[in-house]
Amino acid sequence: MWYAIISEDVRDSLPLRKKARAGHLARLDHLKNEGRLLAAGPHPAIDSEEPGEAGFSGSLVIAEFPSLADAEAWAGSDPYLEAGVYATMTVKPFKLVSP
């Protein structure tokens, strides 16, 4: 089943993101290579694809896992979470309707 992992950043998270980015992206690449990643990306803090120093306000990952517990376990070991980037993280089932 698909699961949405919705994360909200702490204030001024950009320096923390930069330090943990390589590990975060490596995990996403692993899901992608297994064919289990539907979408992933950050939420810019301003209305721009390249927010620069404004940084990001959070992230969204939609990926396939065997169960909610597996999705929560994967999300719980995200390098961004471990680095203090995320203030909150929610994992919930996602039903793909379109496309």
Buried (B, 14 or more C-beta within 10 A) or exposed (E): EBBBBBBBBEEEBBEBBEBBBEEBEEBBEEBBEEEBBBEBEBBBBEEEEEBEEEBBBBBEBBBBBEEEEBBBEBBEEBBBBEBEBBEEBEBEEBEEEEE
